[in-house]
């Protein structure tokens, strides 16, 4: 066999490419369960952070935090067209839905419980466009379904130091205590261009300071937070009258 021939070289290259492709595919399949588990753990930490069950960078080991999630958080599938909990569907089934109309209709609410097992915080998924990416996060409301407990963003591609400051703990802390209702009407919480005026009661109640150099990202956050609150309105309004 002439190992210097064009045919041999080409054949050898093809064999190497096929072998490497197969090895990469096998490796990816082997790693996928661990990657999925890590992504799920990160999601759970963000739910708990929004609800105030953990702090940023909580040092407790993963098994302890996972046990805390199981003990204190219950996930419910909500049919947002009626506001009713659909006990026949699971969060995993919702995640697997492919039809846009189904994904819009069925959404998952994470309900954080107090030590006695009573509903304490409602954690709603939020998502929408910023400047460069789709942002994904959670908005947590107190048991009155009006007062903000916290907000987190766990996935986005916004510019570091600008729109990426949605991850800044100091900025996220500004959301705590804001309210989404004004005189019984759902007004949401808006990100102001500039700083909130402490002399204007409505701004104090329903606005947070903007992020410098990130107007489009801030406008996007304002828009999709209200969009998702409106989607959950049939569910939330049951708690507004209590």
ZAMARGU-4260 file (C-alpha; in steps of 0.2 Angstrom, whole numbers, plus 5000, padded with zeros to 4 digits):
<rodrens>
0) 5000/5000/5000 | 5007/5017/4995 | 5004/5028/5010 | 5010/5043/5000 | 4996/5042/4987
5) 4982/5054/4986 | 4969/5040/4989 | 4977/5034/5005 | 4979/5052/5012 | 4961/5056/5008
10) 4955/5039/5015 | 4965/5042/5031 | 4958/5059/5033 | 4940/5053/5031 | 4942/5039/5043
15) 4949/5051/5056 | 4935/5063/5053 | 4922/5050/5056 | 4931/5043/5071 | 4932/5060/5079
20) 4914/5064/5075 | 4908/5048/5083 | 4919/5052/5098 | 4912/5069/5100 | 4894/5063/5098
25) 4897/5049/5112 | 4905/5062/5123 | 4891/5074/5121 | 4878/5061/5125 | 4888/5056/5140
30) 4889/5074/5147 | 4872/5079/5143 | 4863/5072/5159 | 4876/5081/5170 | 4874/5097/5160
35) 4855/5096/5161 | 4856/5093/5180 | 4868/5108/5182 | 4856/5119/5172 | 4841/5113/5182
40) 4851/5117/5198 | 4855/5134/5192 | 4837/5137/5188 | 4831/5131/5206 | 4844/5143/5214
45) 4837/5157/5204 | 4819/5153/5209 | 4825/5153/5228 | 4835/5169/5226 | 4820/5178/5219
50) 4810/5171/5233 | 4823/5176/5246 | 4826/5159/5252 | 4845/5160/5247 | 4857/5174/5244
55) 4868/5178/5230 | 4883/5165/5230 | 4875/5155/5244 | 4890/5144/5251 | 4879/5129/5256
60) 4883/5113/5246 | 4872/5108/5231 | 4863/5093/5240 | 4858/5105/5254 | 4851/5118/5242
65) 4842/5105/5232 | 4834/5098/5248 | 4829/5116/5252 | 4820/5118/5235 | 4811/5101/5238
70) 4805/5106/5255 | 4800/5124/5252 | 4795/5126/5234 | 4780/5118/5225 | 4779/5120/5206
75) 4762/5122/5198 | 4756/5122/5180 | 4744/5136/5177 | 4732/5138/5163 | 4733/5157/5161
80) 4718/5158/5150 | 4708/5153/5166 | 4720/5156/5180 | 4717/5139/5187 | 4730/5126/5192
85) 4730/5111/5180 | 4735/5097/5192 | 4735/5085/5177 | 4750/5092/5169 | 4768/5093/5176
90) 4782/5106/5173 | 4791/5093/5163 | 4777/5091/5151 | 4776/5110/5149 | 4794/5111/5146
95) 4792/5098/5132 | 4778/5107/5123 | 4782/5113/5106 | 4767/5122/5100 | 4768/5141/5103
100) 4750/5142/5108 | 4752/5128/5121 | 4768/5136/5128 | 4758/5153/5130 | 4743/5144/5138
105) 4752/5133/5151 | 4765/5141/5162 | 4774/5136/5178 | 4773/5145/5194 | 4785/5141/5208
110) 4776/5144/5225 | 4788/5146/5240 | 4781/5140/5256 | 4784/5146/5274 | 4789/5135/5288
115) 4771/5130/5291 | 4768/5126/5273 | 4758/5141/5269 | 4760/5150/5252 | 4772/5164/5255
120) 4779/5169/5238 | 4774/5167/5220 | 4788/5166/5208 | 4784/5169/5190 | 4795/5166/5175
125) 4799/5181/5164 | 4807/5182/5148 | 4809/5194/5133 | 4820/5204/5121 | 4834/5215/5127
130) 4846/5223/5115 | 4856/5208/5110 | 4847/5193/5117 | 4832/5186/5125 | 4833/5188/5144
135) 4826/5174/5155 | 4823/5176/5174 | 4810/5176/5188 | 4800/5189/5197 | 4794/5185/5214
140) 4779/5192/5222 | 4774/5192/5241 | 4758/5182/5246 | 4747/5198/5242 | 4753/5195/5224
145) 4756/5214/5223 | 4773/5217/5232 | 4789/5212/5224 | 4800/5201/5234 | 4814/5200/5222
150) 4820/5197/5204 | 4833/5187/5195 | 4840/5184/5178 | 4848/5168/5174 | 4851/5168/5156
155) 4855/5183/5144 | 4868/5189/5132 | 4867/5208/5136 | 4883/5219/5136 | 4894/5217/5151
160) 4894/5233/5161 | 4879/5240/5152 | 4863/5229/5149 | 4872/5215/5158 | 4870/5225/5174
165) 4853/5217/5176 | 4864/5204/5185 | 4870/5217/5198 | 4864/5213/5215 | 4863/5231/5220
170) 4851/5235/5205 | 4841/5219/5208 | 4838/5225/5226 | 4830/5240/5220 | 4815/5230/5215
175) 4811/5224/5232 | 4796/5232/5239 | 4789/5239/5223 | 4771/5235/5219 | 4763/5230/5203
180) 4745/5236/5207 | 4739/5254/5208 | 4722/5257/5214 | 4718/5239/5210 | 4724/5240/5192
185) 4739/5231/5186 | 4752/5243/5181 | 4768/5232/5183 | 4785/5239/5188 | 4795/5250/5175
190) 4813/5253/5173 | 4815/5272/5172 | 4827/5281/5161 | 4837/5289/5174 | 4834/5289/5193
195) 4818/5287/5202 | 4812/5304/5209 | 4809/5301/5228 | 4797/5316/5228 | 4785/5307/5216
200) 4775/5293/5225 | 4770/5284/5209 | 4788/5283/5204 | 4793/5277/5221 | 4780/5263/5221
205) 4781/5257/5203 | 4798/5261/5195 | 4816/5257/5198 | 4832/5266/5192 | 4838/5264/5175
210) 4855/5256/5170 | 4867/5269/5162 | 4870/5266/5144 | 4857/5252/5143 | 4841/5260/5137
215) 4836/5247/5125 | 4839/5233/5138 | 4829/5243/5151 | 4815/5246/5139 | 4814/5228/5135
220) 4814/5223/5154 | 4799/5235/5157 | 4790/5228/5142 | 4792/5209/5146 | 4789/5211/5164
225) 4772/5219/5161 | 4768/5206/5147 | 4771/5191/5158 | 4762/5199/5173 | 4747/5202/5162
230) 4748/5184/5156 | 4747/5178/5174 | 4733/5191/5179 | 4719/5178/5179 | 4730/5168/5192
235) 4736/5182/5202 | 4719/5192/5204 | 4713/5178/5215 | 4725/5183/5228 | 4722/5202/5226
240) 4705/5201/5235 | 4711/5191/5250
</rodrens>
